[in-house]
């Protein structure tokens, strides 16, 4: 079974996700921005979700983590939780 590790930032609006993505593009620190803005409990760890298997996350999230380019910030990705910025650290 495929597994991966990712970090993410979860916010309520697409606008806020795009503002944070712009900060990241200018060299902002993902971990610090996650701690400051993310609504997910993972914010305490800078947005780190640790390792998880395919199918453990909602489909829209999985599609990014298991199909898109590694170490690049993708999003905003809309799920029932809000809007995510997702960076996949590795896949196996």
Order of alpha helices (4+ residues) and beta strands (2+ residues): beta-alpha-alpha-beta-alpha-beta-beta
